[in-house]
Amino acid sequence: MPRTLEQGADALAADLSQMLHTGPFHLALRAALAARGLPLQRVRHHLASRGIKVGVTSLSYWQQGARRPQRAESLRAVSALEEVLRLPGGSLTRLLDVGGVDGTTERPATRSYRALVEPFGALEQLLAELEFPTDGGLHTVGHHERVGIGAGRQLLGRDSQHAVRAHRDGIDRYLAIHHGDPGCDPGRVVVQARENCRTGRVRWDREAGVVVAELLFDARLRPGDTYFFGYAFEDGTGGPSSEYVRGFSFTGGQYVLQVRFDEQALPVRCHRFAKSSAGAAHAARQDLTLSGRHGTVHLVEQGVRAGILGIDWDWE
């Protein structure tokens, strides 16, 4: 059934909201222009009336990702564009704070793996073996993760459903990283590829307790393409678990973490926390309440920042 004009407008508004949340800049600008229905010539006129001269060609390049605003005058134009396109102040400008790839397309602000994972040397070696670049070409739109804690207080495993958006051309894989608790035997950790992907190469380091799994997509992505896939790690090999953390190299997207405890081993208290790096102290702590017969807690983070989020708990 064809969309009505109202449905079409709602779809454009929803796309704009998502693009402003996750970027990259050129797609957010393109979505804003589509939602407002303003041709580039008209946008140029509005900017000129505010004393800002930007050519239609430059505006076209910006929305295509062929160039990005960098000079002071161009950044002033982006700020004015937010007003012209009736966008929240800073919503486009913040997407430019994150740098670009070869000066063409933008990607979210990043945090290095060294800041996110304590056994970085081992992880760095595993990533090198899999020929993984620093910029993986993807950032998260949404990530829902379920973690299971067993009757022996051990991490049984985790299940992920992941929606990503490409900001480079030709992306066809994702590297999933699992860091077990002390005592973990990574050689016994099982990787499961589920929706829309298949398992490629798997590498692990026993001393560090780290597993890196290559998940191969069923399609090759272009800049702006989204992709949804699912995967899981089955563990159960480590000692008692006291927290679960997720490191984010890229800013943006939604993250949902749910931890389920065996009914025979429920913690006495749980907290949500954030920290800037693996060695930093827990900050922004909030109490969480167990719910459900099996005992579950969760957190929901909109607009994730580069760094670490997690849930910890006390057994006694």
NULOTI-471330 format. One record per residue: residue in one letter; x, y, z of N, C-alpha, C in turn. Coordinates in nm, 3 decimals, m for minus. Each point is the difference from the previous one (the first is absolute). Layout:
// NULOTI-471330
> type  nu  nv  nw  cau  cav  caw  cu  cv  cw
> a  X  Y  Z  X  Y  Z  X  Y  Z
...
***
This chain:
// NULOTI-471330
> type  nu  nv  nw  cau  cav  caw  cu  cv  cw
> m  0.085  m0.120  0.000  m0.085  0.120  0.000  0.088  0.125  0.000
> p  m0.022  0.097  m0.091  0.082  0.120  m0.006  m0.009  0.080  0.130
> r  0.107  0.065  0.035  m0.001  0.085  0.119  m0.082  0.126  m0.024
> t  m0.068  0.046  0.104  m0.065  0.130  m0.006  0.106  0.107  0.021
> l  m0.036  0.125  m0.029  0.094  0.109  0.021  0.040  0.010  0.146
> e  m0.097  m0.025  0.089  0.029  0.007  0.143  0.097  m0.111  0.041
> q  m0.020  m0.121  m0.053  0.090  m0.109  0.033  0.140  0.026  m0.054
> g  0.005  0.059  m0.122  0.130  0.033  m0.056  0.074  0.103  0.084
> a  m0.073  0.099  0.049  0.061  0.103  0.086  0.049  m0.061  0.131
> d  m0.078  m0.092  0.055  0.040  m0.067  0.124  0.127  m0.081  m0.021
> a  0.009  m0.067  m0.115  0.118  m0.081  m0.029  0.124  0.089  m0.014
> l  m0.015  0.114  m0.067  0.112  0.093  m0.015  0.044  0.055  0.136
> a  m0.099  0.030  0.085  0.032  0.053  0.133  0.072  m0.105  0.084
> a  m0.043  m0.125  m0.011  0.064  m0.107  0.075  0.144  m0.021  m0.048
> d  0.019  0.006  m0.131  0.135  m0.017  m0.055  0.090  0.114  0.044
> l  m0.054  0.121  0.002  0.077  0.116  0.044  0.041  m0.015  0.146
> s  m0.093  m0.042  0.084  0.030  m0.018  0.142  0.113  m0.100  0.020
> q  m0.005  m0.110  m0.076  0.103  m0.101  0.011  0.135  0.052  m0.048
> m  0.000  0.072  m0.113  0.126  0.050  m0.055  0.065  0.104  0.092
> l  m0.081  0.085  0.062  0.055  0.099  0.091  0.060  m0.068  0.123
> h  m0.053  m0.118  0.031  0.047  m0.073  0.118  0.130  m0.073  m0.029
> t  0.010  m0.062  m0.117  0.115  m0.088  m0.027  0.096  0.055  m0.104
> g  m0.044  0.098  m0.083  0.085  0.047  m0.109  0.003  m0.103  m0.110
> p  0.094  0.015  m0.094  0.100  0.106  m0.010  m0.061  0.131  m0.049
> f  0.083  0.104  m0.002  m0.047  0.135  m0.028  m0.073  0.009  m0.134
> h  0.058  m0.053  m0.106  m0.059  0.021  m0.133  m0.138  m0.065  m0.011
> l  m0.020  m0.114  0.066  m0.131  m0.065  m0.005  m0.101  0.076  0.086
> a  0.047  0.055  0.112  m0.089  0.080  0.084  m0.045  0.126  m0.074
> l  0.094  0.066  m0.070  m0.036  0.118  m0.078  m0.098  m0.036  m0.111
> r  0.026  m0.110  m0.068  m0.088  m0.042  m0.108  m0.141  m0.030  0.054
> a  m0.008  m0.065  0.115  m0.130  m0.032  0.060  m0.074  0.127  0.041
> a  0.074  0.100  0.051  m0.062  0.126  0.040  m0.056  0.074  m0.120
> l  0.074  0.002  m0.109  m0.047  0.066  m0.122  m0.125  m0.069  m0.054
> a  m0.002  m0.133  0.005  m0.116  m0.075  m0.049  m0.121  0.024  0.088
> a  0.022  0.000  0.132  m0.113  0.018  0.093  m0.061  0.139  m0.012
> r  0.085  0.101  m0.026  m0.052  0.137  m0.010  m0.045  0.034  m0.141
> g  0.040  m0.080  m0.099  m0.043  0.024  m0.138  0.058  0.125  m0.061
> l  0.123  0.034  0.043  0.063  0.123  m0.051  0.102  m0.034  m0.108
> p  m0.012  0.056  m0.120  0.103  m0.019  m0.102  0.125  0.077  0.040
> l  0.113  m0.041  m0.053  0.127  0.061  0.038  0.007  0.148  m0.036
> q  m0.063  0.039  m0.111  0.000  0.141  m0.038  m0.070  0.084  0.106
> r  m0.108  m0.054  0.055  m0.074  0.071  0.104  0.081  0.007  0.129
> v  0.070  m0.107  0.032  0.085  m0.002  0.119  0.110  0.104  m0.013
> r  0.061  0.008  m0.119  0.104  0.099  m0.025  m0.053  0.141  0.022
> h  m0.125  0.024  m0.044  m0.062  0.132  0.017  m0.019  0.032  0.148
> h  m0.047  m0.097  0.077  m0.021  0.022  0.144  0.134  0.031  0.069
> l  0.104  m0.069  m0.038  0.131  0.026  0.060  0.051  0.138  m0.037
> a  m0.021  0.038  m0.127  0.045  0.132  m0.046  m0.070  0.111  0.077
> s  m0.128  m0.021  0.033  m0.075  0.102  0.076  0.055  0.016  0.141
> r  0.078  m0.098  0.045  0.064  0.006  0.132  0.146  0.042  m0.012
> g  0.039  0.045  m0.120  0.135  0.048  m0.021  0.103  m0.108  m0.021
> i  m0.045  m0.122  m0.036  0.092  m0.112  m0.020  m0.007  m0.045  m0.146
> k  0.113  0.002  m0.068  0.003  m0.037  m0.140  0.054  m0.143  m0.017
> v  m0.087  m0.088  m0.045  0.037  m0.138  m0.031  m0.065  m0.036  m0.132
> g  0.077  m0.053  m0.092  m0.054  m0.035  m0.130  m0.082  m0.127  0.001
> v  m0.088  m0.012  m0.099  m0.081  m0.121  m0.013  0.088  m0.122  m0.020
> t  0.109  0.017  m0.072  0.092  m0.112  m0.023  0.059  m0.051  0.132
> s  0.039  0.092  0.086  0.055  m0.041  0.130  m0.104  m0.073  0.083
> l  m0.122  0.053  0.002  m0.107  m0.067  0.076  m0.024  m0.140  m0.054
> s  0.004  m0.013  m0.133  m0.020  m0.131  m0.061  0.110  m0.096  0.039
> y  0.124  0.047  m0.002  0.112  m0.085  0.040  m0.013  m0.043  0.146
> w  m0.045  0.093  0.086  m0.014  m0.033  0.141  m0.101  m0.113  0.021
> q  m0.114  0.009  m0.068  m0.103  m0.103  0.023  0.034  m0.132  m0.068
> q  0.091  0.002  m0.098  0.043  m0.123  m0.065  0.115  m0.067  0.075
> g  0.066  0.074  0.090  0.117  m0.053  0.069  0.126  0.013  m0.081
> a  m0.005  0.075  m0.112  0.119  0.018  m0.083  0.098  0.097  0.064
> r  m0.052  0.093  0.078  0.083  0.093  0.077  m0.067  0.021  0.136
> r  0.079  0.050  0.092  m0.057  0.032  0.132  0.037  0.141  0.041
> p  m0.089  0.070  0.069  0.031  0.136  0.046  0.115  m0.004  0.101
> q  0.101  0.082  m0.024  0.115  0.003  0.090  0.043  0.141  0.037
> r  m0.006  0.093  m0.095  0.044  0.137  0.027  m0.099  0.069  0.095
> a  0.048  0.107  0.063  m0.083  0.072  0.097  m0.131  0.048  m0.062
> e  0.008  0.055  m0.124  m0.120  0.050  m0.066  m0.097  m0.114  m0.030
> s  0.053  m0.116  m0.038  m0.086  m0.115  m0.029  m0.069  m0.051  0.127
> l  0.075  0.001  0.111  m0.059  m0.044  0.126  m0.108  0.098  0.046
> r  0.021  0.129  m0.028  m0.105  0.099  0.031  m0.124  m0.026  m0.084
> a  0.021  m0.044  m0.124  m0.112  m0.033  m0.088  m0.077  m0.120  0.053
> v  0.070  m0.099  0.053  m0.066  m0.118  0.055  m0.087  0.039  0.119
> s  0.053  0.088  0.084  m0.079  0.047  0.114  m0.127  0.072  m0.047
> a  0.013  0.080  m0.107  m0.116  0.069  m0.055  m0.098  m0.098  m0.066
> l  0.053  m0.106  m0.058  m0.085  m0.102  m0.061  m0.093  m0.063  0.103
> e  0.048  m0.016  0.121  m0.084  m0.057  0.106  m0.123  0.087  0.022
> e  0.019  0.130  m0.008  m0.112  0.094  0.015  m0.092  m0.004  m0.121
> v  0.060  0.002  m0.120  m0.078  m0.002  m0.123  m0.085  m0.126  m0.011
> l  0.057  m0.113  0.041  m0.068  m0.129  m0.013  m0.078  m0.038  0.125
> r  m0.010  0.095  0.094  m0.078  m0.019  0.123  0.048  m0.123  0.077
> l  0.131  m0.005  0.023  0.060  m0.110  0.074  0.047  0.049  0.137
> p  0.014  m0.090  0.096  0.053  0.041  0.130  0.140  0.057  m0.013
> g  0.029  0.103  0.077  0.131  0.063  m0.006  0.112  m0.099  0.027
> g  0.100  0.000  m0.086  0.114  m0.088  0.016  m0.018  m0.141  m0.054
> s  m0.120  m0.032  m0.051  m0.026  m0.138  m0.043  0.080  m0.042  m0.122
> l  0.026  0.093  m0.092  0.085  m0.030  m0.114  0.148  0.025  0.033
> t  0.024  0.107  0.073  0.138  0.038  0.032  0.071  m0.110  0.076
> r  m0.068  m0.066  0.093  0.065  m0.102  0.081  0.046  m0.119  m0.085
> l  m0.069  m0.022  m0.113  0.039  m0.111  m0.087  0.128  0.030  m0.076
> l  0.040  0.128  0.001  0.126  0.038  m0.064  0.117  0.000  0.097
> d  m0.028  m0.015  0.128  0.107  0.001  0.099  0.079  m0.129  m0.001
> v  m0.044  m0.097  m0.080  0.053  m0.135  0.011  0.100  m0.035  m0.108
> g  0.037  0.094  m0.086  0.099  m0.032  m0.101  m0.058  m0.075  m0.116
> g  0.084  m0.034  m0.097  m0.047  m0.069  m0.118  0.099  m0.100  m0.052
> v  m0.033  m0.067  m0.106  0.086  m0.098  m0.064  0.044  0.058  m0.134
> d  0.130  0.027  m0.012  0.054  0.059  m0.123  m0.070  0.131  m0.036
> g  m0.054  0.070  0.102  m0.063  0.130  m0.025  m0.130  m0.009  m0.077
> t  m0.063  m0.116  m0.009  m0.121  m0.012  m0.082  m0.123  m0.034  0.081
> t  0.000  m0.109  0.071  m0.119  m0.037  0.077  0.031  0.002  0.148
> e  m0.102  0.031  0.081  0.019  0.013  0.143  m0.026  m0.131  0.071
> r  0.065  m0.014  0.115  m0.027  m0.115  0.084  m0.010  0.048  0.144
> p  m0.062  m0.077  0.089  m0.019  0.044  0.137  0.133  0.014  0.075
> a  m0.005  0.076  0.110  0.118  0.012  0.083  0.041  m0.137  0.050
> t  0.132  m0.021  0.010  0.048  m0.133  0.033  0.082  m0.001  0.127
> r  0.011  m0.118  0.059  0.089  m0.027  0.112  0.077  m0.126  m0.037
> s  0.131  0.000  0.018  0.081  m0.113  m0.043  m0.028  m0.122  0.086
> y  0.023  m0.119  m0.057  m0.016  m0.124  0.075  0.093  m0.002  0.121
> r  0.114  0.068  m0.010  0.094  0.003  0.113  m0.067  0.058  0.124
> a  m0.088  0.098  m0.018  m0.068  0.062  0.113  m0.115  m0.086  0.052
> l  m0.049  m0.093  m0.082  m0.120  m0.075  0.036  0.027  m0.138  0.056
> v  0.111  m0.060  m0.034  0.027  m0.138  0.040  0.136  m0.007  0.068
> e  0.005  m0.058  0.120  0.124  m0.002  0.076  0.109  m0.089  m0.064
> p  m0.031  m0.122  m0.047  0.105  m0.078  m0.066  0.018  0.042  m0.145
> f  0.034  0.130  m0.021  m0.005  0.052  m0.136  0.104  m0.063  m0.091
> g  0.118  m0.031  0.053  0.104  m0.056  m0.084  m0.046  m0.126  m0.070
> a  m0.068  m0.088  0.075  m0.050  m0.124  m0.058  m0.107  0.030  m0.104
> l  m0.091  0.091  0.032  m0.107  0.034  m0.093  0.056  0.063  m0.127
> e  0.099  0.087  0.016  0.062  0.064  m0.116  0.058  m0.104  m0.095
> q  0.062  m0.103  0.055  0.059  m0.105  m0.082  m0.108  m0.079  m0.074
> l  m0.109  m0.030  0.070  m0.110  m0.075  m0.063  m0.062  0.081  m0.113
> l  m0.020  0.129  0.021  m0.057  0.084  m0.104  0.093  0.010  m0.120
> a  0.130  0.003  0.026  0.097  0.006  m0.109  m0.004  m0.129  m0.082
> e  m0.016  m0.114  0.067  m0.008  m0.128  m0.071  m0.122  m0.004  m0.093
> l  m0.106  0.068  0.040  m0.121  0.002  m0.081  m0.004  0.119  m0.094
> e  0.112  0.076  m0.006  0.014  0.112  m0.092  m0.114  0.100  0.016
> f  m0.024  0.036  0.126  m0.110  0.090  0.031  0.051  0.141  0.016
> p  m0.050  0.096  m0.080  0.046  0.139  0.010  m0.052  0.068  0.125
> t  0.068  0.107  0.041  m0.045  0.077  0.116  m0.143  0.048  m0.018
> d  m0.032  0.047  m0.118  m0.136  0.042  m0.033  m0.069  m0.116  m0.071
> g  m0.088  m0.070  0.069  m0.066  m0.116  m0.058  m0.107  0.032  m0.102
> g  m0.030  0.129  m0.018  m0.096  0.040  m0.103  m0.145  m0.007  0.042
> l  m0.027  m0.037  0.125  m0.137  m0.013  0.049  m0.016  0.076  0.130
> h  m0.121  0.049  0.025  m0.033  0.042  0.134  m0.140  m0.047  0.035
> t  m0.028  m0.005  0.129  m0.121  m0.062  0.049  m0.120  0.092  m0.009
> v  m0.108  m0.052  m0.054  m0.130  0.066  0.006  m0.076  m0.050  0.123
> g  0.004  m0.130  0.023  m0.064  m0.058  0.117  0.064  m0.134  0.033
> h  0.017  m0.027  0.129  0.062  m0.125  0.044  m0.074  m0.048  0.125
> h  m0.061  m0.119  m0.008  m0.071  m0.060  0.112  0.076  m0.125  0.041
> e  0.047  m0.002  0.123  0.085  m0.108  0.047  m0.061  m0.065  0.124
> r  m0.007  m0.135  m0.001  m0.051  m0.076  0.114  0.112  m0.086  0.056
> v  0.022  0.010  0.130  0.109  m0.071  0.066  m0.060  m0.095  0.103
> g  0.051  m0.123  0.006  m0.048  m0.098  0.096  0.105  m0.034  0.104
> i  m0.039  0.001  0.129  0.087  m0.036  0.112  m0.056  m0.127  0.063
> g  0.084  m0.104  0.014  m0.046  m0.131  0.044  m0.009  m0.018  0.150
> a  m0.041  m0.121  0.038  m0.017  m0.033  0.143  0.133  0.003  0.074
> g  0.110  m0.022  m0.074  0.132  0.008  0.060  0.060  0.139  m0.004
> r  m0.084  0.099  m0.029  0.039  0.141  m0.008  0.092  0.030  m0.119
> q  0.006  m0.091  m0.095  0.088  0.016  m0.116  m0.076  0.062  m0.117
> l  0.076  0.065  m0.088  m0.056  0.055  m0.123  m0.027  m0.115  m0.097
> l  m0.127  m0.029  m0.024  m0.036  m0.109  m0.090  0.019  0.039  m0.146
> g  m0.027  0.126  m0.031  0.014  0.047  m0.138  m0.079  0.125  m0.024
> r  0.002  0.043  m0.125  m0.072  0.121  m0.036  m0.052  m0.011  m0.142
> d  m0.113  0.063  m0.022  m0.067  m0.002  m0.129  m0.019  0.144  m0.045
> s  0.038  0.030  m0.125  m0.006  0.137  m0.051  m0.086  0.009  m0.125
> q  m0.082  0.102  m0.007  m0.068  0.041  m0.122  0.048  0.140  m0.031
> h  0.056  0.018  m0.120  0.079  0.120  m0.029  m0.045  0.062  m0.131
> a  m0.031  0.129  0.003  m0.031  0.076  m0.121  0.111  0.103  m0.018
> v  0.060  0.002  m0.120  0.113  0.089  m0.026  m0.025  0.079  m0.127
> r  0.078  0.106  m0.015  m0.004  0.080  m0.122  0.144  0.016  m0.051
> a  0.019  m0.020  m0.131  0.133  0.012  m0.059  0.033  0.146  m0.029
> h  0.124  0.039  0.023  0.045  0.133  m0.041  0.121  m0.010  m0.093
> r  0.032  m0.121  m0.045  0.097  m0.021  m0.105  m0.056  m0.100  m0.099
> d  0.054  m0.003  m0.120  m0.051  m0.088  m0.104  0.061  m0.141  0.013
> g  m0.081  m0.101  m0.036  0.050  m0.136  m0.009  0.009  m0.076  0.130
> i  m0.067  0.047  0.105  0.006  m0.069  0.130  m0.082  m0.129  m0.007
> d  0.061  m0.112  0.038  m0.071  m0.129  m0.008  0.028  m0.090  0.119
> r  0.050  0.058  0.110  0.026  m0.083  0.117  0.004  0.086  0.126
> y  m0.007  m0.071  0.114  0.006  0.064  0.132  0.084  m0.091  0.089
> l  0.084  0.058  0.083  0.077  m0.079  0.094  m0.060  0.013  0.139
> a  m0.050  m0.111  0.053  m0.058  m0.003  0.134  0.106  m0.044  0.100
> i  0.009  0.071  0.111  0.102  m0.025  0.101  m0.065  m0.048  0.128
> h  0.050  m0.110  0.054  m0.049  m0.054  0.128  0.115  m0.005  0.098
> h  m0.017  0.064  0.115  0.102  0.000  0.105  m0.059  m0.073  0.120
> g  0.050  m0.121  0.026  m0.055  m0.081  0.109  0.047  0.047  0.137
> d  m0.064  m0.055  0.103  0.040  0.029  0.137  0.127  m0.077  0.034
> p  0.068  0.037  0.111  0.121  m0.073  0.040  m0.024  m0.151  0.004
> g  0.093  m0.075  m0.057  m0.015  m0.144  m0.007  m0.063  m0.049  m0.128
> c  m0.047  0.092  m0.084  m0.064  m0.037  m0.126  0.097  m0.079  m0.089
> d  m0.052  m0.104  m0.064  0.077  m0.076  m0.098  m0.053  0.036  m0.139
> p  0.063  0.094  m0.069  m0.054  0.047  m0.128  m0.006  m0.109  m0.106
> g  0.081  m0.105  0.014  m0.004  m0.108  m0.096  m0.130  m0.079  0.007
> r  m0.074  0.011  0.109  m0.127  m0.071  0.016  m0.121  0.091  m0.021
> v  0.024  0.129  m0.023  m0.110  0.093  m0.028  m0.054  m0.028  m0.140
> v  m0.131  m0.009  m0.012  m0.064  m0.032  m0.127  m0.060  0.126  m0.061
> v  0.029  0.024  m0.127  m0.056  0.114  m0.073  m0.116  m0.049  m0.085
> q  m0.112  0.069  0.006  m0.117  m0.034  m0.081  m0.039  0.119  m0.086
> a  0.002  m0.018  m0.131  m0.051  0.101  m0.092  m0.147  m0.028  m0.023
> r  m0.083  0.101  0.015  m0.145  m0.020  m0.012  m0.054  0.077  m0.119
> e  m0.085  0.102  0.025  m0.064  0.068  m0.113  0.101  0.069  m0.091
> n  m0.013  m0.025  m0.129  0.063  0.079  m0.107  0.152  0.006  0.006
> c  0.064  m0.101  0.055  0.145  m0.006  m0.001  0.044  m0.145  0.016
> r  0.128  m0.024  m0.025  0.058  m0.132  0.020  0.138  0.018  0.061
> t  0.045  m0.102  0.069  0.129  0.009  0.070  0.116  m0.015  m0.097
> g  0.094  0.091  0.010  0.123  m0.009  m0.077  0.112  m0.051  0.089
> r  0.112  0.071  0.002  0.114  m0.042  0.081  m0.024  0.034  0.147
> v  0.050  m0.083  0.089  m0.009  0.022  0.144  0.141  m0.010  0.058
> r  0.039  0.100  0.078  0.131  0.000  0.064  m0.019  0.025  0.150
> w  0.090  m0.057  0.082  m0.012  0.022  0.144  0.137  m0.002  0.066
> d  0.005  0.058  0.120  0.121  0.005  0.080  m0.034  m0.055  0.138
> r  0.062  m0.112  0.038  m0.037  m0.067  0.125  0.035  0.083  0.122
> e  0.118  0.059  0.001  0.043  0.076  0.117  m0.090  0.121  0.024
> a  m0.038  0.067  m0.107  m0.085  0.119  0.015  m0.147  m0.035  0.014
> g  m0.039  m0.121  m0.039  m0.142  m0.038  0.008  m0.085  0.073  m0.102
> v  0.059  0.029  m0.117  m0.069  0.079  m0.103  m0.023  m0.087  m0.124
> v  m0.121  0.013  m0.057  m0.035  m0.066  m0.126  m0.043  0.107  m0.099
> v  0.049  m0.008  m0.123  m0.044  0.091  m0.106  m0.055  m0.085  m0.113
> a  m0.125  0.027  m0.038  m0.067  m0.079  m0.104  m0.038  0.090  m0.117
> e  0.031  m0.045  m0.119  m0.035  0.070  m0.122  m0.139  m0.045  m0.044
> l  m0.092  0.095  m0.013  m0.135  m0.028  m0.044  m0.017  0.057  m0.141
> l  m0.028  m0.086  m0.096  m0.008  0.039  m0.140  m0.144  0.030  m0.038
> f  m0.023  0.115  m0.061  m0.134  0.042  m0.040  m0.041  m0.069  m0.130
> d  m0.130  0.003  m0.024  m0.054  m0.055  m0.124  m0.003  0.104  m0.112
> a  0.047  0.120  0.029  m0.001  0.107  m0.100  0.120  0.090  0.023
> r  0.040  0.071  m0.105  0.108  0.099  0.010  m0.065  0.138  0.010
> l  0.032  0.074  0.106  m0.069  0.124  0.030  0.067  0.120  m0.066
> r  m0.085  0.099  m0.034  0.047  0.128  m0.049  m0.020  0.104  0.110
> p  0.064  0.115  m0.009  m0.018  0.104  0.102  m0.148  0.035  0.017
> g  m0.046  m0.001  0.124  m0.139  0.029  0.031  m0.087  m0.122  0.011
> d  0.045  m0.115  m0.050  m0.079  m0.124  0.010  m0.006  m0.046  0.145
> t  m0.115  m0.055  0.039  m0.013  m0.062  0.131  m0.002  m0.151  m0.015
> y  0.034  m0.068  0.108  0.001  m0.146  m0.002  m0.035  m0.051  0.140
> f  m0.078  m0.108  0.004  m0.041  m0.060  0.127  0.053  m0.143  0.005
> f  0.064  m0.037  0.111  0.051  m0.136  0.013  0.001  m0.040  0.147
> g  0.009  m0.131  0.024  0.001  m0.051  0.135  0.109  m0.103  0.019
> y  0.052  m0.007  0.122  0.105  m0.097  0.031  0.002  m0.025  0.150
> a  0.073  m0.102  0.042  0.006  m0.035  0.142  0.135  m0.063  0.033
> f  0.039  0.012  0.127  0.115  m0.071  0.055  m0.049  m0.087  0.115
> e  0.032  m0.129  m0.002  m0.028  m0.090  0.112  0.130  m0.020  0.077
> d  m0.004  0.034  0.130  0.122  m0.005  0.081  m0.016  m0.101  0.113
> g  m0.023  0.046  0.121  m0.016  m0.090  0.114  0.130  m0.059  0.051
> t  0.116  0.052  m0.046  0.129  m0.059  0.036  0.075  0.077  0.108
> g  m0.047  0.120  0.034  0.073  0.084  0.094  m0.049  m0.015  0.143
> g  0.064  0.075  0.089  m0.038  m0.002  0.140  m0.119  0.091  0.025
> p  m0.032  0.027  0.128  m0.114  0.085  0.033  0.009  0.136  m0.068
> s  m0.112  0.043  m0.054  m0.007  0.127  m0.073  m0.058  0.108  0.091
> s  0.054  0.120  m0.010  m0.050  0.110  0.084  m0.043  0.121  m0.081
> e  0.022  m0.003  m0.133  m0.044  0.111  m0.083  m0.001  m0.042  m0.146
> y  m0.074  0.078  m0.080  0.007  m0.016  m0.145  0.015  0.139  m0.059
> v  0.097  0.017  m0.088  0.025  0.131  m0.059  0.003  m0.011  m0.151
> r  m0.030  0.111  m0.065  0.005  0.010  m0.146  0.078  0.126  m0.034
> g  0.106  m0.014  m0.078  0.078  0.115  m0.043  m0.048  0.051  m0.134
> f  m0.008  0.131  m0.014  m0.048  0.063  m0.123  0.111  0.088  m0.058
> s  0.047  m0.039  m0.118  0.100  0.082  m0.069  m0.064  0.120  m0.066
> f  m0.129  m0.012  m0.037  m0.068  0.104  m0.076  m0.115  0.061  0.079
> t  m0.019  0.128  m0.020  m0.112  0.071  0.060  m0.126  m0.022  m0.082
> g  m0.116  m0.003  0.069  m0.127  m0.006  m0.071  m0.069  m0.133  0.014
> g  m0.131  0.000  m0.025  m0.077  m0.123  0.004  m0.058  m0.030  0.138
> q  m0.087  m0.099  0.003  m0.064  m0.043  0.125  0.060  m0.134  0.044
> y  0.019  m0.014  0.130  0.049  m0.127  0.056  m0.093  m0.044  0.112
> v  m0.042  m0.127  m0.007  m0.083  m0.060  0.103  0.072  m0.123  0.052
> l  0.024  m0.005  0.129  0.065  m0.114  0.064  m0.095  m0.060  0.103
> q  m0.024  m0.131  m0.011  m0.080  m0.072  0.097  0.084  m0.114  0.057
> v  0.006  m0.007  0.133  0.072  m0.108  0.068  m0.102  m0.085  0.074
> r  0.002  m0.131  m0.026  m0.093  m0.093  0.066  0.080  m0.094  0.090
> f  m0.043  m0.010  0.125  0.066  m0.085  0.099  m0.081  m0.128  0.022
> d  0.071  m0.110  0.023  m0.068  m0.124  0.038  m0.073  0.022  0.132
> e  m0.119  m0.057  0.011  m0.079  0.022  0.122  0.065  m0.060  0.123
> q  0.099  m0.090  m0.017  0.071  m0.057  0.113  0.118  0.086  0.045
> a  0.029  0.104  m0.075  0.114  0.086  0.033  m0.033  0.144  m0.037
> l  m0.073  0.066  0.089  m0.039  0.139  m0.024  0.092  0.094  0.079
> p  0.045  0.108  m0.061  0.086  0.095  0.072  m0.083  0.081  0.101
> v  0.070  0.063  0.093  m0.071  0.080  0.102  m0.021  0.143  m0.047
> r  0.080  0.047  m0.093  m0.018  0.134  m0.055  0.067  0.009  m0.137
> c  m0.054  0.090  m0.084  0.053  0.020  m0.135  0.008  0.149  m0.030
> h  0.096  0.039  m0.084  0.017  0.140  m0.036  0.033  0.013  m0.148
> r  m0.047  0.108  m0.057  0.043  0.043  m0.133  0.118  0.093  0.020
> f  0.098  m0.002  m0.091  0.113  0.091  0.012  0.056  0.032  m0.138
> a  0.082  0.103  m0.004  0.073  0.038  m0.121  0.141  0.035  0.040
> k  0.094  m0.012  m0.093  0.137  0.047  0.024  0.066  0.030  m0.133
> s  0.102  0.084  0.007  0.062  0.050  m0.122  0.099  m0.098  m0.061
> s  0.057  m0.088  0.082  0.100  m0.095  m0.050  0.002  m0.122  0.090
> a  0.071  m0.104  m0.043  0.002  m0.125  0.075  0.058  0.018  0.140
> g  0.098  0.088  0.015  0.062  0.018  0.130  m0.064  0.105  0.088
> a  m0.102  0.068  m0.050  m0.064  0.108  0.076  m0.097  m0.056  0.105
> a  m0.030  0.083  0.099  m0.096  m0.038  0.103  m0.141  0.005  m0.055
> h  m0.090  m0.081  0.060  m0.140  0.003  m0.039  m0.060  0.136  0.035
> a  m0.076  0.056  m0.093  m0.064  0.129  0.021  m0.147  m0.010  m0.042
> a  m0.075  0.107  0.028  m0.142  0.008  m0.038  m0.075  m0.125  0.046
> r  0.026  m0.045  0.122  m0.062  m0.122  0.051  m0.146  0.024  0.036
> q  m0.083  m0.097  m0.034  m0.143  0.006  0.032  m0.045  m0.137  0.047
> d  m0.083  m0.004  0.104  m0.054  m0.127  0.049  m0.097  m0.058  m0.102
> l  0.005  m0.132  m0.016  m0.095  m0.072  m0.085  m0.075  m0.102  0.084
> t  m0.126  m0.021  m0.033  m0.085  m0.091  0.076  m0.023  m0.128  m0.079
> l  0.022  m0.115  0.066  m0.028  m0.129  m0.063  m0.149  m0.014  m0.024
> s  m0.035  m0.055  m0.116  m0.141  m0.021  m0.032  m0.016  m0.137  m0.064
> g  m0.120  m0.054  0.007  m0.027  m0.129  m0.063  0.040  m0.115  0.090
> r  m0.056  m0.120  m0.029  0.025  m0.117  0.084  0.146  m0.042  m0.004
> h  0.064  0.015  m0.115  0.139  m0.040  m0.012  0.096  0.110  0.043
> g  m0.051  0.121  0.019  0.086  0.109  0.041  0.075  0.061  m0.117
> t  m0.051  0.109  m0.052  0.067  0.068  m0.110  0.015  0.147  0.034
> v  0.105  0.060  m0.054  0.019  0.145  0.006  0.038  0.045  m0.139
> h  m0.022  0.128  m0.026  0.035  0.050  m0.133  0.034  0.147  0.006
> l  0.065  0.045  m0.106  0.022  0.143  m0.022  m0.031  0.031  m0.145
> v  m0.042  0.124  m0.025  m0.026  0.049  m0.135  0.074  0.131  m0.014
> e  0.087  0.008  m0.098  0.079  0.122  m0.023  m0.027  0.054  m0.139
> q  m0.056  0.119  m0.006  m0.023  0.067  m0.128  0.120  0.090  m0.030
> g  0.046  0.000  m0.123  0.112  0.085  m0.036  0.126  m0.036  0.076
> v  0.045  m0.123  m0.017  0.119  m0.051  0.070  0.121  0.088  m0.030
> r  0.080  0.023  0.101  0.127  0.072  m0.017  0.115  m0.100  m0.003
> a  0.108  0.037  m0.068  0.117  m0.087  m0.003  0.049  m0.021  0.143
> g  0.022  m0.125  0.036  0.040  m0.034  0.136  m0.055  m0.136  0.040
> i  m0.031  m0.017  0.126  m0.044  m0.129  0.053  m0.129  0.016  0.080
> l  m0.095  m0.090  m0.025  m0.123  m0.010  0.079  m0.009  m0.141  0.057
> g  m0.066  m0.013  0.115  m0.013  m0.133  0.053  m0.093  m0.007  0.119
> i  m0.019  m0.123  0.048  m0.077  m0.030  0.121  0.090  m0.084  0.090
> d  0.009  0.036  0.128  0.072  m0.085  0.095  m0.094  m0.041  0.112
> w  0.043  m0.098  0.077  m0.087  m0.052  0.105  0.083  m0.058  0.114
> d  m0.063  m0.004  0.118  0.063  m0.057  0.121  m0.071  m0.129  0.036
> w  0.078  m0.103  0.028  m0.060  m0.128  0.038  m0.032  m0.005  0.149
> e  0.069  0.078  0.081  m0.022  m0.005  0.146  0.001  0.142  0.055
***
